[in-house]
């Protein structure tokens, strides 16, 4: 098989189609991301993930958005409910870590190795509700404290976390799924948004970019497409040197064809791009336009994988710890 493109893509349904398999053999993506449309039962999800790795390689990353609360692809009746991140504000780090470990065990059992969480955006009053209770707190130090616990918990379950949405989505007044948010905050004001990401810059997690235009950082381009934001702010001021993955290129915050956007994102400094629709023609265009994975990105991927070493975990004890603290706080 040829070298993988620096892309993680969606698939259409609960099994791979012949056309998808042919495309992935011809222009292999680095990995895949699954959504509710791809999830039916535990056995089916495991089989789909196994078929993806048979095709793409044993170490192909397979991602899932499993934050808890509103953002969960694995849901009852087959999987447990996890509370939203905001539930843990002012609770102990061990309770947050236990919850993340349990969440990670659930994902790992289903065949996922990369969990798109935790959210390190600030929960700011008056902002669009797309973040809301997905965020731990409005206070940067509290977000960093709980985010670090979340990363430890996911790592202990053998999962790679993805912190999001760097350099901060908390000030957005519109949903980037639907339009491009423009943030007019000053550089000084944005220091609060950057702080949690800086605190976790060396944690071993991946980071996902925000499709947001920060007028004080780049007056023309959103962060995902901005060399100055990625080099000067994410890699420079924040100090993040891990795997940088774009948010979904198909979101309406961005305009353009998938392949052109993939090339622009990689040229701007992303290591990997996401394209999530699972629409075959769009996926084919994204893969055709996306460069192959760079050696530097491959090294970052290996470092992140090494940080996610599964530990012997007592799920019953973790559940008891978490639930006791949630009950006490209720």
C-alpha contacts under 8 A as a table, 3 or more apart, distances in Angstrom:
res1	aa1	res2	aa2	distance
1	X	25	X	6.80
1	X	26	X	7.94
1	X	28	X	7.72
2	X	26	X	7.77
2	X	27	X	7.32
2	X	28	X	7.14
3	X	28	X	7.26
3	X	292	X	6.34
3	X	293	X	7.36
4	X	7	X	7.89
4	X	27	X	7.06
4	X	28	X	4.95
4	X	29	X	5.13
4	X	30	X	5.08
4	X	292	X	5.58
4	X	293	X	6.10
5	X	27	X	7.04
5	X	28	X	6.14
5	X	29	X	4.89
5	X	30	X	5.80
5	X	287	X	6.45
5	X	290	X	6.01
5	X	291	X	5.61
5	X	292	X	3.89
5	X	293	X	5.38
6	X	29	X	6.59
6	X	30	X	5.80
6	X	271	X	6.80
6	X	272	X	4.72
6	X	273	X	6.38
6	X	290	X	6.40
6	X	291	X	6.09
6	X	292	X	5.21
6	X	293	X	4.34
6	X	294	X	7.61
7	X	29	X	5.23
7	X	30	X	5.48
7	X	31	X	6.92
7	X	262	X	7.92
7	X	272	X	5.31
7	X	273	X	4.76
7	X	274	X	5.83
7	X	275	X	7.29
7	X	286	X	7.92
7	X	287	X	6.90
7	X	290	X	6.93
8	X	29	X	5.87
8	X	30	X	5.65
8	X	31	X	4.67
8	X	32	X	4.80
8	X	33	X	6.53
8	X	272	X	7.16
8	X	273	X	6.18
8	X	274	X	4.93
8	X	275	X	6.39
8	X	276	X	7.87
9	X	29	X	6.91
9	X	31	X	6.63
9	X	32	X	4.73
9	X	33	X	5.88
9	X	274	X	5.86
9	X	275	X	4.85
9	X	276	X	5.28
9	X	277	X	7.80
9	X	278	X	6.99
9	X	283	X	6.84
10	X	32	X	5.71
10	X	33	X	5.20
10	X	34	X	6.13
10	X	35	X	7.86
10	X	275	X	6.39
10	X	276	X	4.26
10	X	277	X	5.69
10	X	278	X	4.34
10	X	279	X	7.98
10	X	283	X	7.72
11	X	16	X	7.18
11	X	20	X	7.58
11	X	32	X	7.52
11	X	33	X	7.66
11	X	34	X	7.11
11	X	38	X	7.49
11	X	276	X	7.55
11	X	277	X	7.26
11	X	278	X	4.05
11	X	279	X	7.28
11	X	280	X	7.90
12	X	16	X	7.63
12	X	37	X	7.33
12	X	38	X	7.06
12	X	277	X	7.58
12	X	278	X	4.52
12	X	279	X	6.41
12	X	280	X	7.75
13	X	16	X	6.98
13	X	37	X	5.84
13	X	38	X	4.82
14	X	37	X	7.00
14	X	38	X	4.40
14	X	39	X	6.19
14	X	40	X	7.11
14	X	44	X	7.12
14	X	45	X	7.41
14	X	48	X	6.80
15	X	38	X	7.61
15	X	48	X	5.72
16	X	20	X	6.16
16	X	21	X	6.60
16	X	48	X	7.13
16	X	51	X	7.67
16	X	52	X	7.93
17	X	20	X	5.14
17	X	21	X	6.29
18	X	21	X	5.15
18	X	22	X	6.19
19	X	22	X	5.09
19	X	23	X	6.16
19	X	280	X	7.91
20	X	23	X	5.11
20	X	24	X	6.10
20	X	280	X	6.99
21	X	24	X	5.16
21	X	25	X	6.14
21	X	55	X	7.51
22	X	25	X	5.21
22	X	26	X	6.27
23	X	26	X	5.15
23	X	27	X	5.97
23	X	28	X	7.23
23	X	284	X	6.99
24	X	27	X	5.21
24	X	28	X	4.28
24	X	29	X	6.50
24	X	55	X	7.54
24	X	56	X	7.58
25	X	28	X	5.53
25	X	55	X	7.28
25	X	56	X	7.99
27	X	287	X	6.46
27	X	288	X	7.21
28	X	56	X	6.73
28	X	287	X	7.71
29	X	32	X	7.47
29	X	56	X	7.46
29	X	287	X	6.82
30	X	56	X	7.25
30	X	60	X	6.10
30	X	61	X	7.09
30	X	293	X	7.64
31	X	52	X	7.98
31	X	56	X	6.99
31	X	60	X	4.99
31	X	61	X	4.91
31	X	62	X	5.66
31	X	63	X	7.95
32	X	52	X	7.66
32	X	60	X	7.84
32	X	61	X	6.68
32	X	62	X	4.94
32	X	63	X	6.27
33	X	62	X	5.52
33	X	63	X	4.44
33	X	64	X	5.77
33	X	276	X	6.96
34	X	37	X	7.77
34	X	38	X	5.84
34	X	39	X	7.60
34	X	62	X	7.57
34	X	63	X	6.46
34	X	64	X	5.65
34	X	73	X	7.97
35	X	38	X	5.41
35	X	39	X	6.74
35	X	64	X	6.96
35	X	65	X	7.61
35	X	73	X	5.80
36	X	39	X	5.17
36	X	73	X	5.14
36	X	74	X	7.53
37	X	40	X	8.00
38	X	45	X	7.46
39	X	42	X	8.00
39	X	44	X	7.32
39	X	45	X	5.92
39	X	73	X	7.38
39	X	74	X	7.28
40	X	44	X	6.38
40	X	45	X	6.95
41	X	44	X	5.17
41	X	45	X	6.21
41	X	78	X	6.64
42	X	45	X	5.23
42	X	46	X	6.15
42	X	78	X	6.86
42	X	110	X	6.18
43	X	46	X	5.25
43	X	47	X	6.16
43	X	110	X	7.99
44	X	47	X	5.07
44	X	48	X	6.14
45	X	48	X	5.07
45	X	49	X	6.11
45	X	110	X	6.18
45	X	111	X	7.39
46	X	49	X	5.19
46	X	50	X	6.03
46	X	109	X	7.97
46	X	110	X	5.20
46	X	111	X	5.40
47	X	50	X	5.02
47	X	51	X	6.13
48	X	51	X	5.11
48	X	52	X	6.27
49	X	52	X	5.06
49	X	53	X	6.34
49	X	62	X	7.29
49	X	110	X	8.00
49	X	111	X	5.83
49	X	112	X	7.38
50	X	53	X	5.18
50	X	54	X	6.09
50	X	111	X	7.32
51	X	54	X	4.97
51	X	55	X	6.27
52	X	55	X	5.17
52	X	56	X	5.95
52	X	57	X	7.84
52	X	60	X	8.00
53	X	56	X	4.95
53	X	57	X	4.83
53	X	58	X	5.10
53	X	59	X	7.18
53	X	60	X	5.97
54	X	57	X	5.75
54	X	58	X	6.70
56	X	60	X	5.93
57	X	60	X	5.37
61	X	112	X	7.66
61	X	113	X	6.25
61	X	114	X	6.42
62	X	111	X	7.79
62	X	112	X	5.31
62	X	113	X	5.90
62	X	114	X	5.99
63	X	112	X	6.03
63	X	113	X	6.61
63	X	114	X	4.66
63	X	115	X	5.75
63	X	116	X	6.84
64	X	73	X	7.06
64	X	107	X	7.86
64	X	112	X	6.83
64	X	114	X	6.61
64	X	115	X	5.30
64	X	116	X	6.01
65	X	71	X	6.54
65	X	72	X	6.09
65	X	73	X	6.36
65	X	115	X	6.05
65	X	116	X	4.79
65	X	117	X	7.02
66	X	71	X	6.00
66	X	72	X	4.43
66	X	73	X	6.07
66	X	74	X	7.15
66	X	103	X	7.67
66	X	107	X	7.93
66	X	115	X	6.26
66	X	116	X	6.37
66	X	117	X	6.79
67	X	70	X	7.92
67	X	71	X	5.55
67	X	72	X	5.99
67	X	82	X	7.86
67	X	84	X	6.96
67	X	85	X	7.35
67	X	115	X	8.00
67	X	116	X	7.04
67	X	117	X	5.44
67	X	118	X	6.56
67	X	119	X	7.89
67	X	134	X	7.44
68	X	71	X	5.73
68	X	72	X	5.51
68	X	81	X	7.03
68	X	82	X	4.55
68	X	83	X	5.15
68	X	84	X	4.83
68	X	85	X	6.95
69	X	72	X	6.65
69	X	81	X	7.54
69	X	82	X	6.10
69	X	83	X	4.94
69	X	84	X	3.98
69	X	85	X	7.46
69	X	133	X	7.98
69	X	134	X	7.32
70	X	84	X	7.10
70	X	134	X	7.66
71	X	134	X	7.86
72	X	75	X	6.51
74	X	78	X	7.62
74	X	79	X	5.81
74	X	80	X	7.93
75	X	78	X	6.37
75	X	79	X	4.94
75	X	80	X	6.30
75	X	81	X	6.47
76	X	79	X	4.75
76	X	80	X	5.76
76	X	81	X	6.74
77	X	80	X	7.45
79	X	106	X	7.46
82	X	99	X	7.67
82	X	103	X	7.30
83	X	87	X	6.48
84	X	87	X	5.77
84	X	88	X	7.97
84	X	133	X	6.15
84	X	134	X	5.80
85	X	88	X	5.85
85	X	89	X	7.62
85	X	119	X	8.00
85	X	133	X	6.33
85	X	134	X	5.29
85	X	135	X	5.69
85	X	136	X	5.06
86	X	89	X	5.57
86	X	133	X	4.99
86	X	134	X	6.28
86	X	135	X	5.70
86	X	136	X	4.37
86	X	137	X	6.44
87	X	133	X	7.94
87	X	136	X	7.48
88	X	91	X	5.16
88	X	92	X	7.73
88	X	95	X	7.84
88	X	96	X	6.35
88	X	136	X	6.74
88	X	146	X	7.64
89	X	136	X	5.72
89	X	137	X	6.21
89	X	142	X	7.27
89	X	146	X	7.73
90	X	142	X	7.62
91	X	95	X	6.88
91	X	96	X	7.45
91	X	325	X	7.39
91	X	329	X	7.87
92	X	95	X	5.38
92	X	96	X	6.65
93	X	96	X	5.14
93	X	97	X	5.97
93	X	145	X	7.20
93	X	146	X	6.13
93	X	149	X	5.62
94	X	97	X	4.94
94	X	98	X	5.93
94	X	149	X	7.14
94	X	322	X	7.92
95	X	98	X	5.11
95	X	99	X	6.27
95	X	321	X	6.32
95	X	322	X	4.70
95	X	325	X	6.74
96	X	99	X	5.15
96	X	100	X	6.25
96	X	146	X	6.53
96	X	149	X	5.97
96	X	150	X	6.16
96	X	153	X	7.85
96	X	322	X	7.29
97	X	100	X	5.13
97	X	101	X	6.08
97	X	146	X	8.00
97	X	149	X	4.66
97	X	150	X	5.15
97	X	151	X	7.70
97	X	152	X	6.37
97	X	153	X	4.52
97	X	154	X	7.87
98	X	101	X	5.05
98	X	102	X	6.20
98	X	153	X	6.16
98	X	318	X	5.13
98	X	319	X	7.04
98	X	321	X	7.22
98	X	322	X	6.10
99	X	102	X	5.18
99	X	103	X	6.14
99	X	150	X	7.82
99	X	153	X	7.34
99	X	318	X	7.32
99	X	319	X	7.34
99	X	322	X	6.26
100	X	103	X	4.94
100	X	104	X	5.96
100	X	149	X	7.83
100	X	150	X	5.20
100	X	151	X	7.57
100	X	152	X	7.95
100	X	153	X	4.75
100	X	154	X	5.46
101	X	104	X	4.95
101	X	105	X	6.12
101	X	150	X	7.73
101	X	152	X	7.85
101	X	153	X	4.09
101	X	154	X	5.06
101	X	155	X	7.64
101	X	156	X	6.33
101	X	157	X	5.46
101	X	318	X	7.89
102	X	105	X	5.09
102	X	106	X	6.30
102	X	153	X	7.83
102	X	157	X	7.60
102	X	315	X	6.59
102	X	318	X	7.15
102	X	319	X	7.36
103	X	106	X	5.15
103	X	107	X	6.39
103	X	154	X	7.45
104	X	107	X	5.09
104	X	108	X	5.95
104	X	115	X	7.41
104	X	153	X	7.34
104	X	154	X	5.06
104	X	155	X	7.94
104	X	157	X	5.25
104	X	158	X	7.30
104	X	159	X	6.05
105	X	108	X	5.06
105	X	109	X	6.00
105	X	157	X	5.31
105	X	158	X	7.81
106	X	109	X	5.32
106	X	110	X	6.56
107	X	110	X	5.17
107	X	111	X	6.55
107	X	112	X	5.34
107	X	113	X	7.29
107	X	115	X	7.51
108	X	111	X	5.09
108	X	112	X	4.97
108	X	113	X	5.90
108	X	157	X	7.30
108	X	158	X	7.19
108	X	159	X	6.78
109	X	112	X	7.39
112	X	115	X	7.36
112	X	159	X	7.65
113	X	158	X	7.09
113	X	159	X	4.82
113	X	160	X	6.11
114	X	159	X	5.45
114	X	160	X	4.58
114	X	161	X	5.96
114	X	162	X	7.24
115	X	154	X	7.88
115	X	159	X	6.52
115	X	160	X	6.11
115	X	161	X	5.11
115	X	162	X	6.19
116	X	161	X	5.96
116	X	162	X	4.60
116	X	163	X	6.84
116	X	164	X	7.68
117	X	161	X	5.71
117	X	162	X	5.13
117	X	163	X	5.44
117	X	164	X	6.84
118	X	147	X	6.05
118	X	150	X	6.42
118	X	151	X	7.27
118	X	161	X	7.00
118	X	162	X	6.56
118	X	163	X	5.08
118	X	164	X	6.61
119	X	134	X	6.51
119	X	135	X	5.66
119	X	136	X	7.58
119	X	147	X	7.52
119	X	163	X	5.71
119	X	164	X	4.88
119	X	165	X	6.75
120	X	135	X	6.48
120	X	136	X	7.42
120	X	143	X	6.09
120	X	144	X	7.22
120	X	147	X	6.57
120	X	163	X	6.29
120	X	164	X	5.72
120	X	165	X	6.83
120	X	166	X	7.91
120	X	168	X	7.28
120	X	196	X	6.21
120	X	197	X	6.79
121	X	131	X	7.58
121	X	135	X	5.90
121	X	143	X	7.81
121	X	164	X	6.91
121	X	165	X	6.43
121	X	166	X	7.87
121	X	168	X	5.09
121	X	169	X	5.46
121	X	170	X	4.99
121	X	193	X	6.79
122	X	135	X	6.09
122	X	136	X	7.33
122	X	137	X	5.94
122	X	138	X	4.77
122	X	139	X	6.89
122	X	140	X	6.88
122	X	143	X	7.26
122	X	168	X	7.31
122	X	169	X	7.39
122	X	170	X	4.72
122	X	171	X	7.75
122	X	193	X	6.54
123	X	127	X	7.91
123	X	131	X	6.98
123	X	132	X	5.73
123	X	133	X	7.29
123	X	135	X	5.47
123	X	136	X	7.00
123	X	137	X	5.28
123	X	138	X	4.50
123	X	170	X	5.82
124	X	127	X	5.90
124	X	132	X	7.92
124	X	138	X	5.42
124	X	170	X	6.01
124	X	171	X	6.67
126	X	173	X	7.79
127	X	170	X	6.81
127	X	171	X	5.67
127	X	172	X	5.82
127	X	173	X	5.05
127	X	174	X	7.91
128	X	131	X	6.98
128	X	132	X	7.49
128	X	171	X	7.85
128	X	172	X	6.07
128	X	173	X	4.67
128	X	174	X	5.53
128	X	175	X	6.61
129	X	132	X	4.84
129	X	175	X	7.94
130	X	174	X	8.00
130	X	175	X	5.89
131	X	134	X	5.36
131	X	135	X	6.29
131	X	169	X	7.55
131	X	170	X	6.78
132	X	135	X	6.05
133	X	136	X	7.08
135	X	138	X	7.97
135	X	143	X	7.66
136	X	142	X	7.29
136	X	143	X	5.45
136	X	146	X	7.10
136	X	147	X	7.95
137	X	140	X	7.40
137	X	142	X	6.34
137	X	143	X	5.71
138	X	142	X	7.89
138	X	143	X	7.51
139	X	142	X	5.37
139	X	143	X	6.26
140	X	143	X	5.08
140	X	144	X	6.12
140	X	192	X	6.07
140	X	193	X	7.03
140	X	195	X	6.15
140	X	196	X	5.67
141	X	144	X	5.08
141	X	145	X	6.09
141	X	195	X	7.75
141	X	196	X	6.84
142	X	145	X	5.02
142	X	146	X	6.17
143	X	146	X	5.41
143	X	147	X	5.72
143	X	196	X	6.17
144	X	147	X	4.97
144	X	148	X	5.96
144	X	195	X	7.71
144	X	196	X	4.56
144	X	197	X	7.50
144	X	199	X	6.20
144	X	200	X	7.04
145	X	148	X	5.39
145	X	149	X	6.53
146	X	149	X	5.01
146	X	150	X	6.17
147	X	150	X	4.97
147	X	151	X	6.23
147	X	196	X	7.87
147	X	200	X	7.77
148	X	151	X	5.12
148	X	152	X	6.25
148	X	200	X	6.57
148	X	203	X	7.67
149	X	152	X	5.11
149	X	153	X	6.17
150	X	153	X	5.11
150	X	154	X	6.21
151	X	154	X	5.24
151	X	155	X	6.04
151	X	161	X	6.00
151	X	203	X	7.41
151	X	205	X	7.07
152	X	155	X	5.12
152	X	156	X	6.12
153	X	156	X	5.15
153	X	157	X	6.55
154	X	157	X	5.21
154	X	158	X	6.53
154	X	159	X	5.21
154	X	160	X	6.64
154	X	161	X	6.29
154	X	308	X	7.62
155	X	158	X	5.04
155	X	159	X	5.18
155	X	160	X	6.12
155	X	161	X	7.25
155	X	307	X	6.80
155	X	308	X	4.36
155	X	309	X	6.18
155	X	310	X	6.59
156	X	159	X	7.38
156	X	308	X	6.72
156	X	309	X	6.29
156	X	310	X	4.87
156	X	311	X	5.01
156	X	312	X	7.98
156	X	313	X	7.76
157	X	308	X	7.58
157	X	309	X	7.44
157	X	310	X	4.86
157	X	311	X	6.33
157	X	313	X	7.61
158	X	308	X	4.78
158	X	309	X	4.99
158	X	310	X	3.90
158	X	311	X	7.26
159	X	308	X	5.51
159	X	309	X	7.81
159	X	310	X	7.65
160	X	204	X	7.96
160	X	205	X	6.14
160	X	206	X	7.31
160	X	304	X	6.74
160	X	305	X	6.66
160	X	307	X	7.72
160	X	308	X	5.58
161	X	205	X	4.98
161	X	206	X	6.18
162	X	205	X	5.50
162	X	206	X	4.47
162	X	207	X	5.06
162	X	208	X	6.44
163	X	166	X	7.52
163	X	197	X	7.84
163	X	205	X	6.58
163	X	206	X	6.19
163	X	207	X	4.69
163	X	208	X	6.20
164	X	168	X	7.49
164	X	207	X	5.76
164	X	208	X	4.89
164	X	209	X	6.68
164	X	210	X	7.50
165	X	168	X	5.33
165	X	169	X	5.79
165	X	207	X	7.15
165	X	208	X	5.24
165	X	209	X	5.08
165	X	210	X	4.78
165	X	247	X	7.94
166	X	169	X	7.31
166	X	194	X	7.68
166	X	197	X	6.93
166	X	207	X	6.54
166	X	208	X	5.94
166	X	209	X	4.77
166	X	210	X	5.56
166	X	234	X	7.32
167	X	193	X	6.72
167	X	194	X	5.62
167	X	197	X	7.14
167	X	209	X	6.92
167	X	210	X	6.68
167	X	223	X	7.84
167	X	233	X	7.74
167	X	234	X	6.63
168	X	171	X	7.57
168	X	193	X	5.30
168	X	194	X	6.51
168	X	210	X	6.69
169	X	172	X	5.72
169	X	210	X	6.25
169	X	212	X	7.30
170	X	193	X	7.42
171	X	183	X	6.56
172	X	175	X	7.21
172	X	181	X	5.58
172	X	182	X	6.94
172	X	183	X	6.33
172	X	212	X	7.60
173	X	181	X	6.40
173	X	182	X	7.82
174	X	178	X	7.65
174	X	179	X	6.68
174	X	180	X	7.31
174	X	181	X	5.46
175	X	178	X	5.54
175	X	179	X	6.21
175	X	180	X	7.58
175	X	181	X	7.00
176	X	179	X	5.01
176	X	180	X	5.38
176	X	181	X	6.07
176	X	211	X	6.32
176	X	212	X	7.26
176	X	251	X	6.76
176	X	252	X	6.59
176	X	253	X	5.01
177	X	251	X	4.69
177	X	252	X	5.31
177	X	253	X	6.16
178	X	251	X	6.68
178	X	252	X	4.75
178	X	253	X	6.13
179	X	251	X	7.95
179	X	252	X	5.16
179	X	253	X	4.29
179	X	254	X	7.72
180	X	211	X	6.86
180	X	212	X	6.13
180	X	213	X	7.21
180	X	252	X	7.03
180	X	253	X	3.84
180	X	254	X	6.81
181	X	211	X	7.52
181	X	212	X	5.16
181	X	213	X	6.26
181	X	253	X	7.19
182	X	212	X	6.04
182	X	213	X	4.81
182	X	214	X	6.01
182	X	215	X	7.00
183	X	212	X	7.22
183	X	213	X	6.17
183	X	214	X	4.86
183	X	215	X	6.14
184	X	214	X	6.32
184	X	215	X	5.38
184	X	216	X	6.74
185	X	188	X	7.99
185	X	189	X	5.83
185	X	190	X	6.34
185	X	214	X	7.50
185	X	215	X	7.48
185	X	216	X	6.90
186	X	189	X	5.12
186	X	190	X	6.20
186	X	216	X	5.73
187	X	190	X	5.10
187	X	191	X	6.53
187	X	216	X	5.90
187	X	217	X	7.39
188	X	191	X	5.45
189	X	192	X	6.26
189	X	193	X	7.82
190	X	193	X	5.15
190	X	194	X	6.40
191	X	194	X	5.17
191	X	195	X	6.16
192	X	195	X	5.31
192	X	196	X	7.83
193	X	196	X	6.89
193	X	197	X	7.89
194	X	197	X	5.51
194	X	198	X	6.20
194	X	238	X	6.56
195	X	198	X	5.07
195	X	199	X	6.15
195	X	238	X	7.60
196	X	199	X	5.02
196	X	200	X	6.42
197	X	200	X	5.23
197	X	201	X	5.78
197	X	238	X	6.57
197	X	240	X	7.82
198	X	201	X	4.91
198	X	237	X	7.97
198	X	238	X	4.58
198	X	239	X	6.33
198	X	240	X	7.05
199	X	202	X	7.76
200	X	203	X	5.10
201	X	204	X	7.66
201	X	205	X	7.96
201	X	238	X	6.91
201	X	239	X	6.05
201	X	240	X	4.60
201	X	241	X	7.17
201	X	242	X	7.65
202	X	205	X	7.78
202	X	240	X	6.78
202	X	241	X	7.50
202	X	242	X	7.63
204	X	242	X	6.69
204	X	303	X	7.11
204	X	304	X	5.09
204	X	307	X	5.77
204	X	308	X	7.97
205	X	242	X	6.90
205	X	243	X	7.58
205	X	304	X	6.22
206	X	242	X	5.79
206	X	243	X	4.75
206	X	244	X	5.98
206	X	245	X	7.26
206	X	304	X	7.10
207	X	242	X	7.28
207	X	243	X	6.34
207	X	244	X	5.06
207	X	245	X	6.17
208	X	244	X	5.95
208	X	245	X	4.86
208	X	246	X	5.40
208	X	247	X	5.80
209	X	223	X	6.73
209	X	224	X	5.58
209	X	244	X	7.16
209	X	245	X	6.38
209	X	246	X	4.95
209	X	247	X	5.56
210	X	222	X	7.73
210	X	223	X	6.08
210	X	224	X	6.24
210	X	246	X	7.52
210	X	247	X	6.43
211	X	222	X	5.59
211	X	223	X	5.96
211	X	224	X	5.71
211	X	247	X	6.91
211	X	253	X	6.18
211	X	254	X	7.26
212	X	222	X	4.79
212	X	223	X	5.84
212	X	224	X	7.73
212	X	253	X	7.61
213	X	218	X	6.89
213	X	219	X	7.02
213	X	220	X	7.23
213	X	221	X	5.95
213	X	222	X	3.96
213	X	223	X	6.17
214	X	217	X	5.35
214	X	218	X	5.93
214	X	219	X	6.72
214	X	222	X	6.86
214	X	223	X	7.40
215	X	218	X	5.42
215	X	219	X	4.45
215	X	220	X	7.65
216	X	219	X	6.69
217	X	228	X	7.58
217	X	229	X	6.32
218	X	221	X	5.90
218	X	222	X	7.30
218	X	223	X	7.84
218	X	226	X	7.15
218	X	228	X	7.00
218	X	229	X	6.81
221	X	225	X	6.02
221	X	226	X	5.39
222	X	225	X	5.64
222	X	226	X	5.97
223	X	226	X	4.98
223	X	229	X	5.68
223	X	230	X	6.81
224	X	230	X	7.59
224	X	246	X	6.04
224	X	247	X	7.61
224	X	265	X	6.04
224	X	268	X	7.46
224	X	270	X	7.40
225	X	264	X	6.18
225	X	265	X	4.95
225	X	268	X	5.51
226	X	229	X	5.32
226	X	230	X	6.20
226	X	265	X	7.84
226	X	268	X	5.51
227	X	230	X	5.19
227	X	231	X	5.75
227	X	232	X	7.83
227	X	267	X	7.63
227	X	268	X	4.22
227	X	269	X	6.15
228	X	231	X	5.27
228	X	232	X	5.26
228	X	233	X	7.24
228	X	268	X	7.98
229	X	232	X	5.35
229	X	233	X	4.96
229	X	234	X	6.32
230	X	233	X	5.72
230	X	234	X	4.82
230	X	235	X	5.93
230	X	236	X	7.91
230	X	268	X	6.91
230	X	269	X	6.02
230	X	270	X	7.61
231	X	234	X	6.11
231	X	235	X	5.04
231	X	236	X	5.88
231	X	269	X	7.01
232	X	235	X	6.18
232	X	236	X	4.70
232	X	237	X	6.30
233	X	236	X	5.01
233	X	237	X	4.65
233	X	238	X	5.87
233	X	239	X	7.87
234	X	237	X	6.20
234	X	238	X	5.07
234	X	239	X	6.31
234	X	240	X	5.85
235	X	238	X	6.11
235	X	239	X	4.90
235	X	240	X	4.90
235	X	241	X	6.00
236	X	239	X	5.01
236	X	240	X	7.34
241	X	300	X	7.78
242	X	300	X	5.57
242	X	301	X	7.72
242	X	303	X	7.96
242	X	304	X	7.23
243	X	270	X	7.98
243	X	271	X	6.08
243	X	272	X	7.60
243	X	297	X	6.63
243	X	300	X	5.52
243	X	301	X	6.16
243	X	304	X	7.49
244	X	270	X	5.23
244	X	271	X	5.23
244	X	272	X	6.48
245	X	270	X	5.78
245	X	271	X	5.95
245	X	272	X	4.71
245	X	273	X	5.34
245	X	274	X	6.90
246	X	249	X	7.20
246	X	265	X	7.30
246	X	270	X	6.48
246	X	272	X	6.55
246	X	273	X	4.76
246	X	274	X	5.75
247	X	273	X	7.18
247	X	274	X	5.95
248	X	251	X	5.80
248	X	273	X	7.40
248	X	274	X	4.80
248	X	275	X	5.13
248	X	276	X	5.99
249	X	254	X	6.76
249	X	258	X	6.76
249	X	261	X	6.83
249	X	262	X	7.34
249	X	273	X	7.34
249	X	274	X	6.09
249	X	275	X	5.32
249	X	276	X	7.63
250	X	254	X	7.22
250	X	258	X	7.13
250	X	275	X	6.13
250	X	276	X	6.85
250	X	277	X	6.94
251	X	254	X	6.17
252	X	255	X	6.73
256	X	260	X	6.74
256	X	261	X	6.25
257	X	260	X	5.44
257	X	261	X	6.17
257	X	285	X	7.62
257	X	286	X	7.82
258	X	261	X	5.19
258	X	262	X	6.04
258	X	275	X	7.61
258	X	282	X	6.37
258	X	283	X	7.57
258	X	285	X	5.84
258	X	286	X	4.52
258	X	289	X	7.53
259	X	262	X	5.04
259	X	263	X	6.22
259	X	285	X	4.99
259	X	286	X	3.84
259	X	287	X	6.49
259	X	288	X	6.17
259	X	289	X	3.85
259	X	290	X	5.93
260	X	263	X	5.18
260	X	264	X	6.13
260	X	286	X	7.50
260	X	289	X	5.94
260	X	290	X	7.80
261	X	264	X	5.01
261	X	265	X	6.01
261	X	286	X	7.84
262	X	265	X	5.19
262	X	266	X	6.27
262	X	273	X	6.23
262	X	286	X	6.17
262	X	289	X	6.37
262	X	290	X	5.19
263	X	266	X	5.32
263	X	267	X	6.06
263	X	289	X	5.85
263	X	290	X	5.08
263	X	291	X	6.55
264	X	267	X	5.03
264	X	268	X	6.06
265	X	268	X	5.06
265	X	269	X	6.56
265	X	270	X	5.71
265	X	273	X	7.06
266	X	269	X	5.23
266	X	270	X	4.71
266	X	271	X	6.13
266	X	272	X	6.81
266	X	273	X	7.28
266	X	290	X	7.67
266	X	291	X	7.50
267	X	270	X	7.22
270	X	273	X	6.96
271	X	293	X	7.42
271	X	294	X	7.54
271	X	297	X	5.33
272	X	293	X	7.47
272	X	297	X	7.76
275	X	278	X	7.85
275	X	283	X	6.93
275	X	286	X	7.15
277	X	282	X	7.65
277	X	283	X	7.63
278	X	282	X	7.61
278	X	283	X	6.47
279	X	282	X	5.45
279	X	283	X	6.07
280	X	283	X	5.05
280	X	284	X	6.02
281	X	284	X	5.08
281	X	285	X	6.23
282	X	285	X	5.11
282	X	286	X	6.19
283	X	286	X	5.07
283	X	287	X	6.17
284	X	287	X	5.21
284	X	288	X	6.02
285	X	288	X	5.07
285	X	289	X	6.20
286	X	289	X	5.38
286	X	290	X	6.01
287	X	290	X	5.13
293	X	297	X	6.40
293	X	298	X	6.70
294	X	297	X	5.15
294	X	298	X	6.20
295	X	298	X	4.98
295	X	299	X	6.24
296	X	299	X	5.13
296	X	300	X	6.32
297	X	300	X	5.02
297	X	301	X	6.15
298	X	301	X	5.01
298	X	302	X	6.29
299	X	302	X	5.11
299	X	303	X	6.32
300	X	303	X	5.10
300	X	304	X	6.26
301	X	304	X	5.18
301	X	305	X	6.18
302	X	305	X	5.08
302	X	306	X	6.18
303	X	306	X	5.14
303	X	307	X	6.47
304	X	307	X	5.24
304	X	308	X	6.75
305	X	308	X	5.39
305	X	309	X	7.70
306	X	309	X	6.36
313	X	318	X	7.96
314	X	317	X	5.38
314	X	318	X	6.27
315	X	318	X	5.05
315	X	319	X	6.08
316	X	319	X	5.15
316	X	320	X	6.19
317	X	320	X	5.08
317	X	321	X	6.15
318	X	321	X	5.16
318	X	322	X	6.19
319	X	322	X	5.23
319	X	323	X	5.94
320	X	323	X	5.25
320	X	324	X	5.91
321	X	324	X	5.39
321	X	325	X	6.51
322	X	325	X	5.43
322	X	326	X	6.22
323	X	326	X	4.96
323	X	327	X	5.95
324	X	327	X	5.17
324	X	328	X	6.17
325	X	328	X	5.02
325	X	329	X	6.19
326	X	329	X	5.19
326	X	330	X	6.17
327	X	330	X	5.16
